[in-house]
């Protein structure tokens, strides 16, 4: 993940689908100088980790597009 995107996600009130080692995580803070992020798994908020930002993967970009396409199709079918 790009460090600027990680900072956007950390500052956003919207929960994004971010994964670290296959587990969904929450980004608490991004450290520009070290290019790391403080995260925790959603299933275990007590387990905070400091990880390289590059090791984070955002999943929601593709999901968002699929949801929009389904919504458009549902609107067209309903008319």
Gaussian input, Z-matrix of N, CA and C with variables (Angstrom, degrees):
# hf/3-21g

backbone

0 1
 N
 C     1     B1
 C     2     B2     1     A1
 N     3     B3     2     A2     1     D1
 C     4     B4     3     A3     2     D2
 C     5     B5     4     A4     3     D3
 N     6     B6     5     A5     4     D4
 C     7     B7     6     A6     5     D5
 C     8     B8     7     A7     6     D6
 N     9     B9     8     A8     7     D7
 C    10    B10     9     A9     8     D8
 C    11    B11    10    A10     9     D9
 N    12    B12    11    A11    10    D10
 C    13    B13    12    A12    11    D11
 C    14    B14    13    A13    12    D12
 N    15    B15    14    A14    13    D13
 C    16    B16    15    A15    14    D14
 C    17    B17    16    A16    15    D15
 N    18    B18    17    A17    16    D16
 C    19    B19    18    A18    17    D17
 C    20    B20    19    A19    18    D18
 N    21    B21    20    A20    19    D19
 C    22    B22    21    A21    20    D20
 C    23    B23    22    A22    21    D21
 N    24    B24    23    A23    22    D22
 C    25    B25    24    A24    23    D23
 C    26    B26    25    A25    24    D24
 N    27    B27    26    A26    25    D25
 C    28    B28    27    A27    26    D26
 C    29    B29    28    A28    27    D27
 N    30    B30    29    A29    28    D28
 C    31    B31    30    A30    29    D29
 C    32    B32    31    A31    30    D30
 N    33    B33    32    A32    31    D31
 C    34    B34    33    A33    32    D32
 C    35    B35    34    A34    33    D33
 N    36    B36    35    A35    34    D34
 C    37    B37    36    A36    35    D35
 C    38    B38    37    A37    36    D36
 N    39    B39    38    A38    37    D37
 C    40    B40    39    A39    38    D38
 C    41    B41    40    A40    39    D39
 N    42    B42    41    A41    40    D40
 C    43    B43    42    A42    41    D41
 C    44    B44    43    A43    42    D42
 N    45    B45    44    A44    43    D43
 C    46    B46    45    A45    44    D44
 C    47    B47    46    A46    45    D45
 N    48    B48    47    A47    46    D46
 C    49    B49    48    A48    47    D47
 C    50    B50    49    A49    48    D48
 N    51    B51    50    A50    49    D49
 C    52    B52    51    A51    50    D50
 C    53    B53    52    A52    51    D51
 N    54    B54    53    A53    52    D52
 C    55    B55    54    A54    53    D53
 C    56    B56    55    A55    54    D54
 N    57    B57    56    A56    55    D55
 C    58    B58    57    A57    56    D56
 C    59    B59    58    A58    57    D57
 N    60    B60    59    A59    58    D58
 C    61    B61    60    A60    59    D59
 C    62    B62    61    A61    60    D60
 N    63    B63    62    A62    61    D61
 C    64    B64    63    A63    62    D62
 C    65    B65    64    A64    63    D63
 N    66    B66    65    A65    64    D64
 C    67    B67    66    A66    65    D65
 C    68    B68    67    A67    66    D66
 N    69    B69    68    A68    67    D67
 C    70    B70    69    A69    68    D68
 C    71    B71    70    A70    69    D69
 N    72    B72    71    A71    70    D70
 C    73    B73    72    A72    71    D71
 C    74    B74    73    A73    72    D72
 N    75    B75    74    A74    73    D73
 C    76    B76    75    A75    74    D74
 C    77    B77    76    A76    75    D75
 N    78    B78    77    A77    76    D76
 C    79    B79    78    A78    77    D77
 C    80    B80    79    A79    78    D78
 N    81    B81    80    A80    79    D79
 C    82    B82    81    A81    80    D80
 C    83    B83    82    A82    81    D81
 N    84    B84    83    A83    82    D82
 C    85    B85    84    A84    83    D83
 C    86    B86    85    A85    84    D84
 N    87    B87    86    A86    85    D85
 C    88    B88    87    A87    86    D86
 C    89    B89    88    A88    87    D87
 N    90    B90    89    A89    88    D88
 C    91    B91    90    A90    89    D89
 C    92    B92    91    A91    90    D90
 N    93    B93    92    A92    91    D91
 C    94    B94    93    A93    92    D92
 C    95    B95    94    A94    93    D93
 N    96    B96    95    A95    94    D94
 C    97    B97    96    A96    95    D95
 C    98    B98    97    A97    96    D96
 N    99    B99    98    A98    97    D97
 C   100   B100    99    A99    98    D98
 C   101   B101   100   A100    99    D99
 N   102   B102   101   A101   100   D100
 C   103   B103   102   A102   101   D101
 C   104   B104   103   A103   102   D102
 N   105   B105   104   A104   103   D103
 C   106   B106   105   A105   104   D104
 C   107   B107   106   A106   105   D105
 N   108   B108   107   A107   106   D106
 C   109   B109   108   A108   107   D107
 C   110   B110   109   A109   108   D108
 N   111   B111   110   A110   109   D109
 C   112   B112   111   A111   110   D110
 C   113   B113   112   A112   111   D111
 N   114   B114   113   A113   112   D112
 C   115   B115   114   A114   113   D113
 C   116   B116   115   A115   114   D114
 N   117   B117   116   A116   115   D115
 C   118   B118   117   A117   116   D116
 C   119   B119   118   A118   117   D117
 N   120   B120   119   A119   118   D118
 C   121   B121   120   A120   119   D119
 C   122   B122   121   A121   120   D120
 N   123   B123   122   A122   121   D121
 C   124   B124   123   A123   122   D122
 C   125   B125   124   A124   123   D123
 N   126   B126   125   A125   124   D124
 C   127   B127   126   A126   125   D125
 C   128   B128   127   A127   126   D126
 N   129   B129   128   A128   127   D127
 C   130   B130   129   A129   128   D128
 C   131   B131   130   A130   129   D129
 N   132   B132   131   A131   130   D130
 C   133   B133   132   A132   131   D131
 C   134   B134   133   A133   132   D132
 N   135   B135   134   A134   133   D133
 C   136   B136   135   A135   134   D134
 C   137   B137   136   A136   135   D135
 N   138   B138   137   A137   136   D136
 C   139   B139   138   A138   137   D137
 C   140   B140   139   A139   138   D138
 N   141   B141   140   A140   139   D139
 C   142   B142   141   A141   140   D140
 C   143   B143   142   A142   141   D141
 N   144   B144   143   A143   142   D142
 C   145   B145   144   A144   143   D143
 C   146   B146   145   A145   144   D144
 N   147   B147   146   A146   145   D145
 C   148   B148   147   A147   146   D146
 C   149   B149   148   A148   147   D147
 N   150   B150   149   A149   148   D148
 C   151   B151   150   A150   149   D149
 C   152   B152   151   A151   150   D150
 N   153   B153   152   A152   151   D151
 C   154   B154   153   A153   152   D152
 C   155   B155   154   A154   153   D153
 N   156   B156   155   A155   154   D154
 C   157   B157   156   A156   155   D155
 C   158   B158   157   A157   156   D156
 N   159   B159   158   A158   157   D157
 C   160   B160   159   A159   158   D158
 C   161   B161   160   A160   159   D159
 N   162   B162   161   A161   160   D160
 C   163   B163   162   A162   161   D161
 C   164   B164   163   A163   162   D162
 N   165   B165   164   A164   163   D163
 C   166   B166   165   A165   164   D164
 C   167   B167   166   A166   165   D165
 N   168   B168   167   A167   166   D166
 C   169   B169   168   A168   167   D167
 C   170   B170   169   A169   168   D168
 N   171   B171   170   A170   169   D169
 C   172   B172   171   A171   170   D170
 C   173   B173   172   A172   171   D171
 N   174   B174   173   A173   172   D172
 C   175   B175   174   A174   173   D173
 C   176   B176   175   A175   174   D174
 N   177   B177   176   A176   175   D175
 C   178   B178   177   A177   176   D176
 C   179   B179   178   A178   177   D177
 N   180   B180   179   A179   178   D178
 C   181   B181   180   A180   179   D179
 C   182   B182   181   A181   180   D180
 N   183   B183   182   A182   181   D181
 C   184   B184   183   A183   182   D182
 C   185   B185   184   A184   183   D183
 N   186   B186   185   A185   184   D184
 C   187   B187   186   A186   185   D185
 C   188   B188   187   A187   186   D186
 N   189   B189   188   A188   187   D187
 C   190   B190   189   A189   188   D188
 C   191   B191   190   A190   189   D189
 N   192   B192   191   A191   190   D190
 C   193   B193   192   A192   191   D191
 C   194   B194   193   A193   192   D192
 N   195   B195   194   A194   193   D193
 C   196   B196   195   A195   194   D194
 C   197   B197   196   A196   195   D195
 N   198   B198   197   A197   196   D196
 C   199   B199   198   A198   197   D197
 C   200   B200   199   A199   198   D198
 N   201   B201   200   A200   199   D199
 C   202   B202   201   A201   200   D200
 C   203   B203   202   A202   201   D201
 N   204   B204   203   A203   202   D202
 C   205   B205   204   A204   203   D203
 C   206   B206   205   A205   204   D204
 N   207   B207   206   A206   205   D205
 C   208   B208   207   A207   206   D206
 C   209   B209   208   A208   207   D207
 N   210   B210   209   A209   208   D208
 C   211   B211   210   A210   209   D209
 C   212   B212   211   A211   210   D210
 N   213   B213   212   A212   211   D211
 C   214   B214   213   A213   212   D212
 C   215   B215   214   A214   213   D213
 N   216   B216   215   A215   214   D214
 C   217   B217   216   A216   215   D215
 C   218   B218   217   A217   216   D216
 N   219   B219   218   A218   217   D217
 C   220   B220   219   A219   218   D218
 C   221   B221   220   A220   219   D219
 N   222   B222   221   A221   220   D220
 C   223   B223   222   A222   221   D221
 C   224   B224   223   A223   222   D222
 N   225   B225   224   A224   223   D223
 C   226   B226   225   A225   224   D224
 C   227   B227   226   A226   225   D225
 N   228   B228   227   A227   226   D226
 C   229   B229   228   A228   227   D227
 C   230   B230   229   A229   228   D228
 N   231   B231   230   A230   229   D229
 C   232   B232   231   A231   230   D230
 C   233   B233   232   A232   231   D231
 N   234   B234   233   A233   232   D232
 C   235   B235   234   A234   233   D233
 C   236   B236   235   A235   234   D234

   B1=1.4421
   B2=1.5266
   B3=1.2966
   B4=1.4559
   B5=1.5387
   B6=1.3198
   B7=1.4698
   B8=1.5275
   B9=1.3340
   B10=1.4663
   B11=1.5172
   B12=1.3352
   B13=1.4675
   B14=1.5222
   B15=1.3147
   B16=1.4607
   B17=1.5290
   B18=1.3377
   B19=1.4680
   B20=1.5318
   B21=1.3355
   B22=1.4692
   B23=1.5230
   B24=1.3111
   B25=1.4620
   B26=1.5197
   B27=1.3326
   B28=1.4634
   B29=1.5267
   B30=1.3295
   B31=1.4731
   B32=1.5266
   B33=1.3165
   B34=1.4648
   B35=1.5271
   B36=1.3381
   B37=1.4664
   B38=1.5333
   B39=1.3378
   B40=1.4601
   B41=1.5248
   B42=1.3111
   B43=1.4622
   B44=1.5269
   B45=1.3088
   B46=1.4586
   B47=1.5290
   B48=1.3158
   B49=1.4561
   B50=1.5275
   B51=1.3303
   B52=1.4677
   B53=1.5185
   B54=1.3272
   B55=1.4620
   B56=1.5223
   B57=1.3333
   B58=1.4590
   B59=1.5155
   B60=1.3188
   B61=1.4728
   B62=1.5306
   B63=1.3269
   B64=1.4565
   B65=1.5151
   B66=1.3382
   B67=1.4664
   B68=1.5222
   B69=1.3273
   B70=1.4596
   B71=1.5331
   B72=1.3617
   B73=1.4609
   B74=1.5201
   B75=1.3178
   B76=1.4574
   B77=1.5289
   B78=1.3354
   B79=1.4617
   B80=1.5212
   B81=1.3328
   B82=1.4579
   B83=1.5202
   B84=1.3258
   B85=1.4634
   B86=1.5232
   B87=1.3443
   B88=1.4642
   B89=1.5229
   B90=1.3225
   B91=1.4610
   B92=1.5282
   B93=1.3473
   B94=1.4687
   B95=1.5276
   B96=1.3073
   B97=1.4658
   B98=1.5336
   B99=1.3159
   B100=1.4677
   B101=1.5222
   B102=1.3387
   B103=1.4645
   B104=1.5294
   B105=1.3368
   B106=1.4557
   B107=1.5209
   B108=1.3205
   B109=1.4591
   B110=1.5152
   B111=1.3300
   B112=1.4699
   B113=1.5190
   B114=1.3090
   B115=1.4596
   B116=1.5256
   B117=1.3287
   B118=1.4625
   B119=1.5277
   B120=1.3418
   B121=1.4641
   B122=1.5295
   B123=1.3302
   B124=1.4637
   B125=1.5193
   B126=1.3162
   B127=1.4639
   B128=1.5269
   B129=1.3444
   B130=1.4696
   B131=1.5363
   B132=1.3497
   B133=1.4684
   B134=1.5297
   B135=1.3095
   B136=1.4616
   B137=1.5337
   B138=1.3231
   B139=1.4692
   B140=1.5384
   B141=1.3331
   B142=1.4647
   B143=1.5233
   B144=1.3397
   B145=1.4572
   B146=1.5147
   B147=1.3175
   B148=1.4658
   B149=1.5291
   B150=1.3406
   B151=1.4721
   B152=1.5248
   B153=1.3302
   B154=1.4635
   B155=1.5323
   B156=1.3165
   B157=1.4638
   B158=1.5269
   B159=1.3320
   B160=1.4702
   B161=1.5189
   B162=1.3257
   B163=1.4597
   B164=1.5321
   B165=1.3382
   B166=1.4611
   B167=1.5253
   B168=1.3304
   B169=1.4654
   B170=1.5252
   B171=1.3313
   B172=1.4644
   B173=1.5213
   B174=1.3135
   B175=1.4623
   B176=1.5258
   B177=1.3324
   B178=1.4633
   B179=1.5125
   B180=1.3251
   B181=1.4561
   B182=1.5256
   B183=1.3130
   B184=1.4505
   B185=1.5200
   B186=1.3244
   B187=1.4552
   B188=1.5187
   B189=1.3246
   B190=1.4518
   B191=1.5082
   B192=1.3210
   B193=1.4535
   B194=1.5303
   B195=1.3078
   B196=1.4612
   B197=1.5217
   B198=1.3217
   B199=1.4634
   B200=1.5208
   B201=1.3313
   B202=1.4611
   B203=1.5178
   B204=1.3157
   B205=1.4570
   B206=1.5216
   B207=1.3118
   B208=1.4664
   B209=1.5254
   B210=1.3307
   B211=1.4629
   B212=1.5259
   B213=1.3270
   B214=1.4684
   B215=1.5234
   B216=1.3162
   B217=1.4519
   B218=1.5300
   B219=1.3317
   B220=1.4623
   B221=1.5321
   B222=1.3376
   B223=1.4528
   B224=1.5242
   B225=1.3096
   B226=1.4662
   B227=1.5234
   B228=1.3253
   B229=1.4554
   B230=1.5323
   B231=1.3175
   B232=1.4576
   B233=1.5196
   B234=1.3331
   B235=1.4724
   B236=1.4952
   A1=108.35
   A2=115.91
   A3=123.73
   A4=109.55
   A5=117.17
   A6=120.78
   A7=111.88
   A8=117.95
   A9=119.85
   A10=111.84
   A11=116.93
   A12=120.17
   A13=110.19
   A14=117.59
   A15=121.17
   A16=110.37
   A17=117.00
   A18=120.47
   A19=110.82
   A20=117.24
   A21=120.76
   A22=110.77
   A23=116.43
   A24=121.33
   A25=110.61
   A26=117.41
   A27=121.19
   A28=111.38
   A29=117.34
   A30=121.62
   A31=112.95
   A32=117.11
   A33=121.50
   A34=111.99
   A35=116.79
   A36=119.70
   A37=112.07
   A38=116.94
   A39=121.89
   A40=109.62
   A41=116.28
   A42=121.29
   A43=108.95
   A44=117.02
   A45=122.34
   A46=109.21
   A47=116.13
   A48=121.49
   A49=108.62
   A50=115.17
   A51=122.27
   A52=108.13
   A53=115.30
   A54=119.18
   A55=111.17
   A56=113.73
   A57=122.92
   A58=106.21
   A59=116.72
   A60=121.78
   A61=111.79
   A62=116.44
   A63=121.27
   A64=115.61
   A65=118.28
   A66=121.37
   A67=109.92
   A68=116.24
   A69=120.41
   A70=109.18
   A71=114.86
   A72=120.49
   A73=111.35
   A74=114.56
   A75=123.60
   A76=107.44
   A77=117.09
   A78=121.16
   A79=108.26
   A80=116.77
   A81=121.86
   A82=112.19
   A83=116.18
   A84=120.92
   A85=109.71
   A86=115.23
   A87=120.49
   A88=108.42
   A89=117.03
   A90=123.84
   A91=108.66
   A92=116.64
   A93=121.94
   A94=112.50
   A95=115.82
   A96=120.71
   A97=112.11
   A98=116.50
   A99=120.69
   A100=113.34
   A101=116.43
   A102=122.29
   A103=111.35
   A104=114.47
   A105=121.28
   A106=109.62
   A107=115.27
   A108=121.65
   A109=109.16
   A110=115.63
   A111=120.52
   A112=105.68
   A113=116.16
   A114=122.17
   A115=110.39
   A116=114.97
   A117=120.01
   A118=108.55
   A119=116.43
   A120=119.80
   A121=109.72
   A122=117.03
   A123=119.75
   A124=111.56
   A125=117.11
   A126=120.85
   A127=112.94
   A128=117.00
   A129=120.83
   A130=110.39
   A131=117.56
   A132=121.01
   A133=115.24
   A134=117.60
   A135=120.92
   A136=111.96
   A137=117.60
   A138=122.32
   A139=110.38
   A140=116.46
   A141=121.08
   A142=110.26
   A143=115.33
   A144=121.78
   A145=109.82
   A146=116.78
   A147=123.39
   A148=105.52
   A149=116.43
   A150=120.49
   A151=110.66
   A152=118.04
   A153=120.10
   A154=110.21
   A155=116.83
   A156=120.93
   A157=110.41
   A158=116.71
   A159=120.88
   A160=113.14
   A161=118.36
   A162=121.09
   A163=112.51
   A164=117.43
   A165=121.23
   A166=110.15
   A167=115.51
   A168=121.57
   A169=108.88
   A170=115.65
   A171=120.39
   A172=108.99
   A173=116.08
   A174=121.50
   A175=113.04
   A176=118.58
   A177=121.25
   A178=115.16
   A179=120.67
   A180=121.40
   A181=110.24
   A182=117.12
   A183=121.29
   A184=110.42
   A185=116.85
   A186=120.41
   A187=110.90
   A188=117.38
   A189=120.86
   A190=111.17
   A191=117.50
   A192=120.96
   A193=109.72
   A194=117.90
   A195=120.61
   A196=110.93
   A197=117.85
   A198=121.39
   A199=109.80
   A200=119.01
   A201=122.34
   A202=110.86
   A203=117.67
   A204=121.01
   A205=110.55
   A206=117.98
   A207=121.84
   A208=109.10
   A209=118.05
   A210=121.82
   A211=110.58
   A212=117.50
   A213=121.37
   A214=110.28
   A215=116.74
   A216=120.27
   A217=110.99
   A218=116.86
   A219=120.75
   A220=109.96
   A221=117.57
   A222=121.32
   A223=110.67
   A224=117.10
   A225=120.26
   A226=110.97
   A227=116.96
   A228=120.38
   A229=111.58
   A230=116.81
   A231=121.53
   A232=113.63
   A233=119.88
   A234=122.70
   A235=112.29
   D1=146.12
   D2=176.25
   D3=-73.78
   D4=141.20
   D5=-176.87
   D6=-62.30
   D7=-36.50
   D8=178.73
   D9=-66.24
   D10=-38.04
   D11=177.33
   D12=-67.01
   D13=-39.30
   D14=178.17
   D15=-61.25
   D16=-40.79
   D17=178.29
   D18=-66.30
   D19=-39.40
   D20=176.80
   D21=-60.28
   D22=-45.81
   D23=-179.47
   D24=-63.83
   D25=-43.83
   D26=-179.56
   D27=-62.34
   D28=-34.54
   D29=-177.64
   D30=-85.43
   D31=-15.48
   D32=-174.87
   D33=-81.50
   D34=143.11
   D35=174.92
   D36=-77.58
   D37=-10.80
   D38=-179.12
   D39=-86.89
   D40=130.16
   D41=179.07
   D42=-77.80
   D43=119.29
   D44=178.22
   D45=-97.94
   D46=156.56
   D47=178.93
   D48=-87.13
   D49=91.64
   D50=-179.77
   D51=-112.75
   D52=136.03
   D53=-179.12
   D54=-124.03
   D55=148.31
   D56=173.22
   D57=-131.85
   D58=122.16
   D59=-176.68
   D60=52.09
   D61=38.65
   D62=176.51
   D63=82.34
   D64=-3.38
   D65=-179.10
   D66=-107.47
   D67=139.02
   D68=178.83
   D69=-70.76
   D70=132.17
   D71=-176.03
   D72=-131.04
   D73=164.02
   D74=175.26
   D75=-111.44
   D76=131.01
   D77=177.95
   D78=-89.91
   D79=117.04
   D80=179.50
   D81=-86.64
   D82=-42.28
   D83=-173.44
   D84=-157.13
   D85=147.14
   D86=176.68
   D87=-118.55
   D88=129.85
   D89=178.35
   D90=-100.50
   D91=105.16
   D92=-178.44
   D93=-58.25
   D94=-46.50
   D95=-173.69
   D96=-61.01
   D97=-41.26
   D98=-177.96
   D99=-97.41
   D100=-6.39
   D101=-176.50
   D102=54.11
   D103=46.38
   D104=178.10
   D105=-124.32
   D106=164.65
   D107=177.17
   D108=-131.73
   D109=141.92
   D110=172.82
   D111=-93.03
   D112=121.26
   D113=-175.32
   D114=-130.98
   D115=168.99
   D116=166.94
   D117=-148.87
   D118=146.43
   D119=177.07
   D120=-66.64
   D121=140.78
   D122=179.79
   D123=-62.75
   D124=-26.64
   D125=-179.98
   D126=-80.88
   D127=-12.93
   D128=-177.65
   D129=-149.62
   D130=75.58
   D131=-176.89
   D132=-59.08
   D133=-17.68
   D134=179.88
   D135=-77.47
   D136=-16.03
   D137=-175.56
   D138=-94.64
   D139=75.70
   D140=179.51
   D141=-77.70
   D142=141.32
   D143=179.73
   D144=-134.02
   D145=150.45
   D146=171.32
   D147=-108.42
   D148=116.42
   D149=-174.17
   D150=-130.63
   D151=157.46
   D152=174.47
   D153=-64.49
   D154=135.53
   D155=-179.80
   D156=-57.05
   D157=-36.40
   D158=-179.26
   D159=-61.61
   D160=-18.64
   D161=-179.16
   D162=-85.71
   D163=-4.29
   D164=178.93
   D165=-90.01
   D166=143.09
   D167=-179.08
   D168=-126.05
   D169=128.02
   D170=177.19
   D171=-94.82
   D172=127.23
   D173=-177.57
   D174=-99.84
   D175=-21.88
   D176=-168.01
   D177=-71.39
   D178=-18.66
   D179=-179.13
   D180=-58.07
   D181=-48.45
   D182=-179.56
   D183=-70.25
   D184=-41.53
   D185=-179.63
   D186=-61.59
   D187=-42.20
   D188=-179.64
   D189=-59.12
   D190=-41.43
   D191=-179.88
   D192=-65.92
   D193=-42.75
   D194=-179.22
   D195=-63.81
   D196=-41.54
   D197=179.30
   D198=-63.64
   D199=-43.83
   D200=178.84
   D201=-60.79
   D202=-42.52
   D203=-179.71
   D204=-64.31
   D205=-40.78
   D206=179.09
   D207=-65.44
   D208=-42.91
   D209=179.96
   D210=-61.34
   D211=-41.29
   D212=178.78
   D213=-63.47
   D214=-43.78
   D215=-179.86
   D216=-64.22
   D217=-39.47
   D218=-179.68
   D219=-64.04
   D220=-39.08
   D221=179.16
   D222=-65.70
   D223=-41.79
   D224=-178.89
   D225=-68.13
   D226=-38.97
   D227=-179.30
   D228=-68.96
   D229=-29.93
   D230=-177.38
   D231=-74.95
   D232=-13.78
   D233=-177.01
   D234=-89.91

